Amino acid sequence: MEPLKAFTGTMVALPINDIDTDQIIPARYLKVTDKAGLGAAAFTDWRYNADGSPKPEFPLNQPQHSGAQVLIAGHNFGCGSSREHAPWALIGAGLKAVVSTYFADIFKGNALKNGLLPIIVDEDTQKQLISLAQEDPTSTVSIDLEAQTITLPDGRAVTFPVDPFSRYCLLNGVDQLGFLINMDAETRAYEENHPARVLTIA
């Protein structure tokens, strides 16, 4: 996992409430264990016609949104069943962050563990970002995870919450397993300095 450094990127808006994980990546793709190629399948049932041709009206298919790194979504993004494939697909589509007023807890956890930053903002900020993305696709936002801020084109910086452990892992490009492996020396030192205790039950 690559460290998530501060970046500035363009936005694409999908202002639909209650987008569930089956809409992000349909269940038929869950057989795969490799992330490769899942980006093209993100929102596939909304994004493509039955013959596989792209729907020109879908935002991710529009050339003005090519290369967008920030998705501005509706309320309750990522609801529904648990699947790591959902953040895999979004990352594969080139996204680094998703902005919403609320994320489903399981999706948020999966996103943070896989390098996708879920940013919670107030409704007014969300509406402003949706308008900017739709009216001027060249407009950008700057996201700084270390400072926990998203800065709008007008210079207004909005803070967002993220738990300290997830923040550390994203900034350092490690997942939970990588974090534990990096703590190997400290773990061994602790074990060597703390003799094993045997619990006796009367």
N, C-alpha and C positions, 0 to 999 in steps of 0.2 A: 504494500500500500504506500503510495507516495504521500509525503507530508503535505498538508493543506495550508499553503502559505497565503498571505494576503494577495488578492487579485482584483482586477477590474474587468468586468465582462458585460456583454449585452444580455438582454432578457427576452424571454418568450412567455407569453401569457396564455394560461389555460384556466380561465375563471369559472370553473365548474365545481360546485360543492360535492362532497362525498365521493370523490374519485377513489374507487377501491383498488386493491392490488390486482384483481383479475382484469381490470381495465388497463392497469399499468403494464402487466405482463400476463396474458391468459394462461390458464392451468396447463394447456397442452405443451407449453414450453418448459414445464417443471421437471421433465425427465432428464434434462441436460444437467451436467455437473460442471461444465466449463462455461465461463463467462463470455468467451469469445462469440461475437455475432449477436449477442442479445440486444445490443443497442438498436439494431435495425428492427427489432421486434417490439420495442417500446410502444405502447398504445396501438398495437398492430390492428385491432378490430376497428378502431376509429381512424387509423392512419391510411389504410389501404382498402381498395375495392376487392370484391370477390376474386377478380382475375389477377390480383397482386399489384395492380397499378396504384400509384399514390394518389390520394385525394388532395387536390390542390388547395382546398379550403382549410385543411387541417394545419394549424400553426407550425408544427415541426417540419412540414413539407414545403413551407413557403421560403423562397430564396432569401428574403430580407431577414429571416431569422436563422439563417445558416451560421453555425458557430456559436450560437447562444449558449452561455454557461450557467444561466440562472433561470429557473422556471418559477413563474409567479402563478400559484395555484389558488383554487377556491378553498373554502373552509372544510376541515375534516379530511385532509389529504391522506391517502394510504390506509383507509379503513378496510375492513374485511379480513380475509385469511392471512396468516403469517407466511411469508416467503422472502428469502433473501434475494431471490431472482428480481424482485421489484427494484431495489436500489442498484443491483447489477445492471439492469436494463437502462436505467436512467443515467448511470455513469457511462455506460457504453454509448449512449446517445450524445455524450459530450457535456453533460451537466455536472456541475460541481456543487450546486446548492439548489434547494427548493424553498420558496418563501410561501408561507400560509399563515392564517390566523390560528390554525390548530392542526396538529398531526395525531393520527392514531398512535397509541403508545408502542405497539409492536413494530410498526413501520419505522417510527422514529428510532427505536433501538437498533433495528437492522441497518438503517441508513448510517447511523453513527459508527457502527462496527465495521462498515464497509467503505468508509471514506466519502460519504455523501452528507453534506451539511444541511440539516433541516432548520430553517430560521423562522421563528415565530414573531410576527409583528402585529400591531393593532390594526383594526379594520380600515381606518383612514389611510394608513400607510400602504396597506395592501391595495386599496382602490387607486391610490396615486400611482403605484408601480404598475398596475394593470393598464392604466391610461397611458403611461409613458411607453410601455412596451408595445401597445397597439398603435399609438399615434406616431411614435418616432422610434423605429426599430434600431436606430443607431445610438440611442441613449444608453448610458451605462450606469452601473452601480459598482461601488467598491466595497468588498467584503474583507474584513479583518477579523479572523477568528481569535487571534491573541487579544485584541481589544474588545472582541465581541460586539462589533458594530457593522452596520450596513449603511453606507453613505450614498444618499440620493444625488441626482444631478444638480439639485439646487444647493448642495452642500450640507444639507441636514443629515446628521448622523443619528441613527436609531440603534439602541442597544438591544441585544437579544440574549436569551438565556441558553446556557449549555452547561451540563454538569462537568465538574473539574476533571474527572477521569477521562471522559470522552474527549474533552478539549485537549488534554495532554496527548492522548493517543493520536488524534488527528494531526496535531501540530508536529508530532515526531514520526508520523507515518508508520505506526505500529498498531496491530490489532491486539486483542486480549492475550492471545497465546504469545505473541511477540513480546508483550510487556512482561509476562511471566518468565520467558526465556532470558530476557535482559536482566531480570532480578536473580539469576542463578547464583552469582557470587554472594550476594547478600543473604540469600536463603541458606546456602551452605555455611556461611559464617554464623548465622543464627543457630543452626542445628549443632554446630561444633561447640558453641558456647552455652547451650541450653540442653543439659542431659535429658534423655527421654524420661518421661514420667509415666508410671504405671498406675492406673486408677484401680483401687481395690474397692470392691463393693461388698459390704458386710452381708 
